[in-house]
Amino acid sequence: MNNVQDLNIEKEVLPLFNYSLNSFTKKVILEILETPLASTYEILERQNVLRGFTANHEILRQYSYTVLYLNEVHFFLNDAKIEDLSQRKFRYRLFASKKEKASYKSKLNQLVLFFHRLESKYFIRLDLEQFPEGYRTDIRRILQFLSNFELKKYENLVREHSLKDKHVIDLTEKISKVKGKGMISTFWQDLFRFEAFLSINLGILKYDFTFPTINEKGIKLVRFYHPSIDEPVKNNFETTSNVIVLNGPNMSGKSTFLKAVGLCMYFGHLGLGIPASSGEIPFCNHFSIQINRRDDILKGYSHFMTEVMNLKNIVENALNGEKCFAVFDELFSGTNVEDGFEICKTTINGLSKYDNSYFILSTHIQRLKNVSNEKVANYYIDCELIEGKPEFTYKLKKGWSDLKVGRILFDREGLNKMLNPE
């Protein structure tokens, strides 16, 4: 199972893509965001689906309807008991109460107006050639469902207040037929998935995300950033090493870097655009992004044991041939310095043996500077000293930072003198 709780998908990621009109579509968007795709083919297919929405943006940019109609029509078709009035049309015409007739007319008016708007303003105008063949089938299925209702004819009747008993009877018969063929539930699934893709694509366009290419080896991100930060610093990151050790002083932006890379990799495996000018990423099928360390209260684990068990789970997946992508923020800082150094050293060298996986870990342990092999790369987030004060640039650089900001801040606040009075 993927471990991506620290991406805060519902609270932080969903708002980037949620332009839905209803709760049904919002649920589908969340399901998409929580489910990485299982192959490179599926990733490229979804990218092409979303490109199809971009190509049809002028038609879909004002996609809207009365949400009350959607809710009423959804309830009417899914939950209400709809009689096929053609089976008792004479009794309906002669003996149905005014209240019953008014109820049917009201519900069918909403259905006709809602479906006609979807068909005439949007679906019938789409350029289906812009979508991959597999997804064209889904859209054609929506169009086929809507065509069952002769919507142009009935929309005119509704607008002219000319919907008669015979029309009501005919429409209930049409509903009965599509329901008998199991088309109603399929239609709603297709519609809400269509709207979910539309909503996600609006987010991609708004934030100018780009679709990454999927390569065999290495990560290359150009001008990538964390999309939830106002005026973010954009960095370039390119490596063929499968273990990346990130260092740098506190407050320099290491956790933000880790989450930004994690989002690029994760979004890429959802088939979405990523927050970067361009990107090349490897395919992975197991994700663990642990940035905000916390105790596992239910299991009674400390920070340290939570990290140990998380690492064990990742290694087990790698041993089983999974292509893992894992992020560790300040790995094993919850134990003493000597223990932390030794087990981090073992972890770095051990993880470097899994050529098909990628591991990024941040650390404050300076002795790890010399723990390296050809599969391990060191990076740091830069910090400059200006007039004795640390200025954080948030820029990524290759190598190791020896700057001790903690000591500088400690001295700047006068604590050294206060604690060591002459």
PAZAGU-172570 format. One record per residue (C-alpha): residue in one letter; chain; x, y, z. Coordinates in pm, 1 decimal. Layout:
<rs>
R code unit       c1       c2       c3
R    A    A        X        Y        Z
...
</rs>
This chain:
<rs>
R code unit       c1       c2       c3
R    M    A      0.0      0.0      0.0
R    N    A    125.0    348.7    -85.8
R    N    A    217.3    580.1    201.0
R    V    A    132.6    931.4     80.4
R    Q    A    -57.7   1074.8    376.7
R    D    A    198.9   1352.2    411.1
R    L    A     99.9   1490.8     71.2
R    N    A   -231.1   1585.7    240.3
R    I    A   -423.6   1498.6    -75.5
R    E    A   -768.8   1600.4     44.9
R    K    A   -665.9   1925.4    215.6
R    E    A   -379.4   2048.6     -4.6
R    V    A   -392.1   1868.7   -339.7
R    L    A   -767.6   1846.6   -403.8
R    P    A   -816.7   2228.0   -394.9
R    L    A   -572.7   2260.8   -687.4
R    F    A   -801.5   2055.8   -910.9
R    N    A  -1150.6   2081.6   -764.3
R    Y    A  -1372.7   2298.1   -984.8
R    S    A  -1661.1   2053.8   -961.7
R    L    A  -2025.5   2154.5   -961.3
R    N    A  -2147.4   1875.4   -735.9
R    S    A  -2043.0   1634.6   -462.9
R    F    A  -2056.3   1332.6   -696.4
R    T    A  -1785.7   1474.2   -921.6
R    K    A  -1577.2   1589.0   -626.8
R    K    A  -1573.7   1230.6   -498.5
R    V    A  -1449.4   1102.7   -835.9
R    I    A  -1174.3   1368.5   -844.3
R    L    A  -1055.5   1256.7   -501.9
R    E    A  -1055.5    891.5   -613.3
R    I    A   -840.1    984.7   -914.4
R    L    A   -597.2   1179.3   -694.4
R    E    A   -563.5    886.1   -455.8
R    T    A   -491.9    621.8   -720.4
R    P    A   -157.5    617.0   -906.1
R    L    A   -179.2    444.5  -1243.7
R    A    A    -42.3     95.7  -1290.4
R    S    A    159.2    133.4  -1610.3
R    T    A    332.3    379.9  -1839.7
R    Y    A     61.9    310.5  -2098.9
R    E    A   -213.8    417.1  -1857.6
R    I    A    -19.8    733.7  -1767.4
R    L    A     22.4    834.9  -2132.0
R    E    A   -341.2    749.1  -2206.4
R    R    A   -465.0    978.4  -1928.5
R    Q    A   -231.0   1254.6  -2040.8
R    N    A   -391.0   1229.4  -2385.5
R    V    A   -740.8   1232.2  -2235.5
R    L    A   -658.4   1556.1  -2055.6
R    R    A   -500.8   1700.8  -2369.8
R    G    A   -834.8   1632.5  -2536.5
R    F    A  -1005.1   1851.6  -2277.5
R    T    A   -749.9   2126.0  -2344.5
R    A    A   -820.2   2103.9  -2717.8
R    N    A  -1194.0   2144.8  -2642.5
R    H    A  -1139.7   2418.4  -2384.8
R    E    A  -1330.5   2687.7  -2575.2
R    I    A  -1642.2   2469.0  -2572.8
R    L    A  -1603.4   2356.3  -2212.8
R    R    A  -1466.2   2667.6  -2041.4
R    Q    A  -1815.3   2781.2  -1939.8
R    Y    A  -1942.9   2430.4  -1860.7
R    S    A  -2224.2   2479.6  -1612.4
R    Y    A  -2581.7   2393.7  -1526.0
R    T    A  -2831.4   2444.1  -1247.5
R    V    A  -2702.8   2216.9   -973.5
R    L    A  -3053.6   2182.9   -830.5
R    Y    A  -3159.3   2026.7  -1162.0
R    L    A  -2872.5   1780.7  -1144.7
R    N    A  -2965.6   1675.5   -792.3
R    E    A  -3335.8   1647.9   -872.4
R    V    A  -3277.5   1450.8  -1194.0
R    H    A  -3025.6   1223.4  -1023.4
R    F    A  -3273.2   1148.8   -744.5
R    F    A  -3562.0   1107.5   -987.3
R    L    A  -3378.9    852.6  -1203.5
R    N    A  -3192.1    671.6   -927.6
R    D    A  -3410.7    674.2   -619.6
R    A    A  -3768.1    752.8   -707.5
R    K    A  -4012.1    486.8   -824.6
R    I    A  -4082.3    583.6  -1184.3
R    E    A  -4374.0    403.0  -1343.6
R    D    A  -4379.8    324.6  -1711.9
R    L    A  -4707.5    507.3  -1768.3
R    S    A  -4748.9    348.1  -2109.3
R    Q    A  -4865.4     42.1  -1919.1
R    R    A  -5161.6    235.2  -1774.5
R    K    A  -5190.3    537.2  -2001.4
R    F    A  -5568.7    546.2  -2011.4
R    R    A  -5600.8    533.4  -1633.5
R    Y    A  -5330.9    800.7  -1602.5
R    R    A  -5506.2   1034.2  -1842.7
R    L    A  -5848.8    986.8  -1688.1
R    F    A  -5791.7    922.1  -1321.1
R    A    A  -5450.3   1055.3  -1214.5
R    S    A  -5480.9   1344.5   -971.6
R    K    A  -5368.6   1695.8  -1057.0
R    K    A  -5097.5   1660.5   -793.6
R    E    A  -4960.2   1341.5   -949.9
R    K    A  -4963.9   1492.8  -1298.8
R    A    A  -4800.0   1813.1  -1178.9
R    S    A  -4526.8   1610.7  -1005.5
R    Y    A  -4447.4   1411.5  -1318.3
R    K    A  -4443.8   1724.6  -1535.5
R    S    A  -4216.4   1910.9  -1296.8
R    K    A  -3962.3   1629.2  -1275.8
R    L    A  -3965.0   1563.6  -1649.0
R    N    A  -3930.0   1935.5  -1725.2
R    Q    A  -3612.6   1940.5  -1517.3
R    L    A  -3484.0   1622.9  -1680.4
R    V    A  -3542.1   1752.9  -2032.8
R    L    A  -3389.0   2095.7  -1966.5
R    F    A  -3086.8   1949.6  -1787.1
R    F    A  -3015.5   1681.1  -2046.4
R    H    A  -3079.4   1917.3  -2338.1
R    R    A  -2828.7   2165.6  -2201.0
R    L    A  -2563.9   1894.0  -2166.2
R    E    A  -2627.4   1763.1  -2516.5
R    S    A  -2671.8   2084.5  -2716.4
R    K    A  -2420.7   2316.4  -2548.4
R    Y    A  -2141.5   2070.8  -2477.6
R    F    A  -2135.5   1705.8  -2575.7
R    I    A  -2265.8   1730.9  -2931.3
R    R    A  -2014.2   2011.0  -3002.2
R    L    A  -1704.2   1824.7  -2882.0
R    D    A  -1428.4   1741.2  -3128.2
R    L    A  -1397.9   1374.9  -3039.1
R    E    A  -1091.3   1330.3  -3259.5
R    Q    A   -892.3   1521.1  -2997.1
R    F    A   -943.2   1239.5  -2745.0
R    P    A   -776.6    896.2  -2752.9
R    E    A   -997.9    626.6  -2903.0
R    G    A  -1058.8    454.4  -2569.4
R    Y    A  -1205.8    767.3  -2412.1
R    R    A  -1408.0    857.7  -2721.7
R    T    A  -1610.6    546.5  -2641.9
R    D    A  -1705.7    691.7  -2303.1
R    I    A  -1821.2   1020.2  -2457.8
R    R    A  -2013.8    841.3  -2732.8
R    R    A  -2187.9    639.2  -2461.6
R    I    A  -2300.7    964.4  -2297.2
R    L    A  -2428.5   1092.7  -2632.0
R    Q    A  -2607.4    766.9  -2699.6
R    F    A  -2781.5    782.8  -2362.9
R    L    A  -2896.9   1141.1  -2419.4
R    S    A  -3021.3   1058.3  -2770.5
R    N    A  -3284.3    827.2  -2623.3
R    F    A  -3493.2   1123.3  -2507.4
R    E    A  -3549.5   1324.4  -2829.4
R    L    A  -3432.7   1625.9  -2635.3
R    K    A  -3466.2   1890.6  -2906.1
R    K    A  -3834.6   1804.1  -2953.6
R    Y    A  -3914.5   1790.5  -2583.6
R    E    A  -3713.7   2098.7  -2494.4
R    N    A  -3931.2   2301.2  -2733.5
R    L    A  -4244.3   2159.5  -2574.2
R    V    A  -4119.4   2244.4  -2224.7
R    R    A  -4024.9   2598.8  -2327.7
R    E    A  -4370.1   2649.0  -2479.0
R    H    A  -4545.0   2495.1  -2174.7
R    S    A  -4694.4   2238.0  -2412.0
R    L    A  -4599.6   1915.6  -2238.8
R    K    A  -4915.4   1704.9  -2248.0
R    D    A  -5016.7   1377.2  -2088.9
R    K    A  -4910.0   1182.4  -2397.1
R    H    A  -4562.9   1337.3  -2375.1
R    V    A  -4533.8   1250.2  -2008.1
R    I    A  -4632.5    892.3  -2085.6
R    D    A  -4380.6    873.5  -2371.0
R    L    A  -4095.6   1005.0  -2155.9
R    T    A  -4164.0    761.8  -1872.3
R    E    A  -4157.0    481.2  -2127.5
R    K    A  -3817.4    601.3  -2252.8
R    I    A  -3686.6    612.7  -1895.6
R    S    A  -3813.8    261.8  -1832.2
R    K    A  -3631.6    133.6  -2139.9
R    V    A  -3291.2    283.7  -2054.2
R    K    A  -3329.8    170.7  -1695.4
R    G    A  -3406.9   -182.3  -1812.8
R    K    A  -3084.6   -182.4  -2016.8
R    G    A  -2880.2    -69.8  -1713.8
R    M    A  -2786.2    253.8  -1888.1
R    I    A  -2870.2    496.8  -1609.1
R    S    A  -2596.9    404.8  -1361.0
R    T    A  -2343.7    385.4  -1645.3
R    F    A  -2446.8    732.1  -1763.6
R    W    A  -2390.4    888.8  -1423.0
R    Q    A  -2052.2    717.0  -1389.3
R    D    A  -1950.4    843.7  -1733.5
R    L    A  -2080.3   1194.8  -1669.0
R    F    A  -1913.8   1241.4  -1330.2
R    R    A  -1585.4   1100.4  -1461.1
R    F    A  -1606.5   1340.7  -1756.6
R    E    A  -1663.5   1629.2  -1518.1
R    A    A  -1377.8   1509.9  -1295.8
R    F    A  -1135.5   1514.5  -1588.8
R    L    A  -1269.5   1854.7  -1693.5
R    S    A  -1217.1   1989.4  -1342.4
R    I    A   -866.6   1847.0  -1314.6
R    N    A   -776.3   1990.5  -1652.9
R    L    A   -897.0   2334.9  -1545.5
R    G    A   -649.6   2312.8  -1257.1
R    I    A   -369.2   2207.0  -1491.6
R    L    A   -441.8   2503.4  -1719.5
R    K    A   -479.3   2750.7  -1433.8
R    Y    A   -142.1   2663.7  -1280.0
R    D    A     29.7   2600.5  -1614.5
R    F    A    136.7   2249.0  -1518.4
R    T    A    315.6   2041.6  -1784.4
R    F    A    294.8   1673.7  -1867.1
R    P    A    618.9   1487.2  -1792.5
R    T    A    770.8   1223.3  -2017.2
R    I    A    828.2    878.0  -1871.2
R    N    A   1186.4    761.7  -1913.7
R    E    A   1384.0    451.4  -1831.3
R    K    A   1629.6    605.4  -1587.0
R    G    A   1679.4    921.4  -1384.5
R    I    A   1480.1   1225.3  -1277.9
R    K    A   1493.7   1560.5  -1454.1
R    L    A   1277.2   1849.3  -1335.5
R    V    A   1315.7   2197.6  -1482.9
R    R    A   1194.4   2497.5  -1283.2
R    F    A    982.7   2284.6  -1051.6
R    Y    A    817.0   2420.6   -739.3
R    H    A    561.9   2360.2   -465.8
R    P    A    225.8   2475.0   -609.6
R    S    A     71.4   2577.3   -276.7
R    I    A    336.9   2841.4   -206.4
R    D    A    286.1   3200.3   -318.5
R    E    A    576.5   3320.0   -533.0
R    P    A    777.1   2998.0   -493.3
R    V    A   1146.7   2969.9   -574.9
R    K    A   1181.8   2742.4   -877.3
R    N    A   1466.1   2492.5   -894.4
R    N    A   1621.4   2253.3  -1143.5
R    F    A   1693.3   1897.4  -1039.0
R    E    A   1857.5   1631.5  -1251.5
R    T    A   2003.1   1302.5  -1137.2
R    T    A   2059.8    945.8  -1250.4
R    S    A   2156.4    841.4   -896.9
R    N    A   1895.2    633.9   -722.0
R    V    A   1978.4    767.5   -373.9
R    I    A   1981.6   1142.2   -313.4
R    V    A   2099.9   1279.2     19.8
R    L    A   1972.3   1630.8     84.7
R    N    A   2137.2   1848.0    346.2
R    G    A   2137.7   2209.3    453.7
R    P    A   2053.0   2416.0    761.5
R    N    A   1718.4   2436.6    936.2
R    M    A   1463.4   2666.2    769.7
R    S    A   1648.5   2644.9    438.0
R    G    A   1357.1   2474.7    262.1
R    K    A   1447.4   2106.3    263.8
R    S    A   1098.2   1985.2    353.0
R    T    A    944.1   2206.7     85.7
R    F    A   1190.0   2066.2   -169.0
R    L    A   1103.9   1710.7    -67.5
R    K    A    731.9   1771.9    -98.5
R    A    A    771.9   1950.9   -433.9
R    V    A    968.5   1659.0   -580.6
R    G    A    721.2   1417.2   -425.5
R    L    A    428.1   1601.8   -585.6
R    C    A    596.9   1604.3   -926.8
R    M    A    657.4   1230.0   -911.8
R    Y    A    312.9   1154.8   -771.4
R    F    A    118.8   1382.2  -1010.4
R    G    A    314.6   1232.1  -1298.7
R    H    A    195.3    885.2  -1199.6
R    L    A   -165.6   1004.1  -1188.1
R    G    A   -128.6   1105.5  -1552.3
R    L    A   -156.6   1474.7  -1457.1
R    G    A     56.6   1776.7  -1532.3
R    I    A    327.9   1860.3  -1282.5
R    P    A    437.8   2192.6  -1126.9
R    A    A    743.7   2236.9  -1349.1
R    S    A    839.7   2383.6  -1685.0
R    S    A    924.9   2033.6  -1802.9
R    G    A    994.1   1696.7  -1649.6
R    E    A   1129.7   1350.0  -1715.3
R    I    A   1053.0   1085.9  -1456.7
R    P    A   1092.0    708.5  -1424.2
R    F    A    792.6    481.8  -1379.0
R    C    A    740.3    363.7  -1020.3
R    N    A    465.8    149.4   -871.1
R    H    A    515.2    200.5   -498.0
R    F    A    518.7    538.0   -323.3
R    S    A    621.0    638.3     27.1
R    I    A    645.4   1010.0     99.1
R    Q    A    712.7   1068.6    467.1
R    I    A    778.0   1433.1    541.4
R    N    A    594.8   1524.2    858.3
R    R    A    721.8   1266.1   1106.6
R    R    A    478.2   1166.1   1375.8
R    D    A    415.8    901.0   1636.8
R    D    A    184.6    617.5   1546.5
R    I    A    -32.2    641.1   1855.1
R    L    A   -254.7    346.8   1766.7
R    K    A     41.8    110.2   1742.3
R    G    A    233.7    274.0   2023.3
R    Y    A    540.3    340.4   1809.8
R    S    A    781.0    627.3   1868.8
R    H    A    904.0    845.5   1582.4
R    F    A   1205.2    620.3   1550.8
R    M    A   1011.3    294.4   1534.4
R    T    A    760.8    447.5   1291.0
R    E    A   1053.3    528.0   1061.4
R    V    A   1201.4    180.7   1107.2
R    M    A    874.9     10.3   1012.4
R    N    A    819.7    245.2    718.9
R    L    A   1170.2    172.0    589.2
R    K    A   1115.0   -200.3    634.1
R    N    A    796.1   -182.7    429.4
R    I    A    976.3      1.9    148.9
R    V    A   1268.4   -241.8    142.8
R    E    A   1030.6   -538.5    136.8
R    N    A    858.5   -389.8   -166.1
R    A    A   1193.5   -326.4   -337.0
R    L    A   1302.9   -685.4   -259.1
R    N    A    982.3   -806.3   -424.5
R    G    A   1072.7   -623.4   -744.3
R    E    A    857.6   -314.6   -696.6
R    K    A    985.6     10.5   -843.9
R    C    A    977.8    232.1   -537.3
R    F    A    989.2    606.2   -493.7
R    A    A   1045.5    704.2   -131.6
R    V    A   1108.4   1030.2     51.7
R    F    A   1244.5   1047.4    407.4
R    D    A   1261.4   1377.2    595.1
R    E    A   1546.4   1387.0    851.1
R    L    A   1570.3   1010.9    862.1
R    F    A   1643.9    861.4   1206.1
R    S    A   1689.4   1195.8   1379.6
R    G    A   1480.0   1050.3   1661.7
R    T    A   1767.9    844.1   1797.7
R    N    A   2111.2    941.1   1932.2
R    V    A   2368.4   1087.0   1691.6
R    E    A   2595.3    781.0   1678.8
R    D    A   2307.1    541.9   1619.0
R    G    A   2159.6    781.8   1363.2
R    F    A   2485.9    801.0   1169.8
R    E    A   2547.0    427.0   1163.8
R    I    A   2199.0    323.9   1057.3
R    C    A   2169.1    609.4    805.0
R    K    A   2499.8    496.3    654.8
R    T    A   2370.8    140.0    631.9
R    T    A   2041.3    261.8    486.1
R    I    A   2203.4    480.2    218.4
R    N    A   2442.2    210.1    100.5
R    G    A   2173.1    -56.6    117.0
R    L    A   1911.2    139.8    -75.2
R    S    A   2163.2    221.3   -348.8
R    K    A   2155.2   -145.6   -452.6
R    Y    A   1797.7   -119.3   -578.2
R    D    A   1861.1     19.0   -925.5
R    N    A   1494.1     34.3  -1024.8
R    S    A   1393.5    252.9   -730.1
R    Y    A   1459.4    610.9   -618.4
R    F    A   1512.0    733.0   -264.8
R    I    A   1549.5   1091.9   -142.4
R    L    A   1638.6   1158.5    220.0
R    S    A   1724.6   1473.4    409.4
R    T    A   1963.3   1483.9    701.7
R    H    A   2146.8   1706.4    950.0
R    I    A   2413.4   1445.6   1020.3
R    Q    A   2731.9   1605.1    886.5
R    R    A   2933.1   1281.9    898.0
R    L    A   2717.6   1143.4    618.7
R    K    A   2900.9   1379.9    384.7
R    N    A   3159.2   1111.0    316.7
R    V    A   2912.3    824.2    284.3
R    S    A   2884.0    796.4    -88.9
R    N    A   2924.2    573.8   -390.8
R    E    A   2854.1    613.3   -762.6
R    K    A   2481.6    558.9   -701.1
R    V    A   2451.6    823.8   -428.7
R    A    A   2432.6   1198.6   -496.2
R    N    A   2449.6   1483.1   -244.0
R    Y    A   2249.6   1804.8   -277.0
R    Y    A   2186.7   2096.5    -43.9
R    I    A   1957.1   2396.0    -16.2
R    D    A   2175.2   2704.1    -19.7
R    C    A   2196.9   2968.1    252.0
R    E    A   2415.2   3279.8    233.1
R    L    A   2569.8   3482.6    513.3
R    I    A   2513.7   3855.0    466.3
R    E    A   2665.6   4075.3    735.8
R    G    A   2674.3   3776.9    965.0
R    K    A   2308.1   3696.6    914.1
R    P    A   2178.3   3388.6    731.3
R    E    A   1979.6   3467.0    417.8
R    F    A   1788.9   3172.0    277.5
R    T    A   1790.7   3154.2   -102.2
R    Y    A   1594.0   2825.7   -125.2
R    K    A   1809.1   2735.3   -426.1
R    L    A   1915.3   2377.1   -481.8
R    K    A   2284.8   2306.3   -536.2
R    K    A   2486.6   1993.3   -581.0
R    G    A   2723.9   1898.1   -300.1
R    W    A   2724.7   1949.9     75.4
R    S    A   2667.7   2251.1    299.6
R    D    A   2897.0   2296.4    599.2
R    L    A   2721.3   2611.8    716.7
R    K    A   2620.7   2592.6   1084.4
R    V    A   2324.1   2824.4   1103.6
R    G    A   2224.7   2698.1   1447.2
R    R    A   2544.4   2831.0   1602.9
R    I    A   2507.1   3162.3   1417.4
R    L    A   2151.1   3216.5   1536.7
R    F    A   2244.2   3106.3   1888.5
R    D    A   2524.4   3364.2   1902.4
R    R    A   2321.9   3636.0   1731.0
R    E    A   2061.2   3621.2   2004.2
R    G    A   2335.3   3667.7   2264.9
R    L    A   2283.1   3329.8   2427.1
R    N    A   2652.3   3243.7   2419.6
R    K    A   2734.5   3549.4   2628.7
R    M    A   2432.3   3507.5   2852.6
R    L    A   2519.5   3148.8   2929.8
R    N    A   2892.6   3215.5   2965.8
R    P    A   2918.5   3547.6   3154.2
R    E    A   3270.2   3672.2   3223.5
</rs>
